[in-house]
Amino acid sequence: MKFHVISIFIRFHARAWRAHLCSPPYPVTMSKNRFVDDYLSYLLGRASHAVYKAFDARVKAAGLSSLEWRVLATLADGDGLTIGDLAQEVLALQPTLTKLIQRMEQDGLVEIGADATDARRTLVHETKQGRAVVMRLVRAAKEHERETLKGFSEREVATLKKILRALVSRQSA
């Protein structure tokens, strides 16, 4: 199974290069002796960078930073989150995210309010304006994902996502 995951990542990486989804910031040599060419963390990072780099222009065109996009996309399902939970979800430090949320609230993208079930907790929700911005990007992100994964079977895509979710779950526990 480990070989299968790595083979999917390597196939993706090769296709991404052929499709010109990314250009490396440095020359890449694919030597069998290089540790990083077979190191899961490195491959995950490279794949993530390759996939997101092509979509980042859409995020910037919408007037958002990548962190603002992750916040709004995470809140897009309508359930509010605490700053701490949101920080964990969007891979940001809580103090950094707190400042960002304050700016996003001033811009009318999110609102902070008391939790209806526990008044001691505050939750971050997207506003109508924030939802309008993010839903356009969510549609674009889904299309970008379809294009990125073109050429992979539904089974390969499902397997890849299942393995990635399992890795996230194991590391979060």
Buried (B, 14 or more C-beta within 10 A) or exposed (E): EEEEBBEBBBBBBEBBBEBEBBEEEEEBEEEEEEEEBEEEEBBBEBBEBBBBEBBBEBBEEBEBBEBBBBBBBBBBEEEBBBBEBBBBBBEBEEEEBBEBBEEBBEBEBBBBEEEEEEEEBEBBBBBEEBBEBBBEBBEBBEEBEEEBBEEBEEEBBEBBEEBBEEEEEEEEE
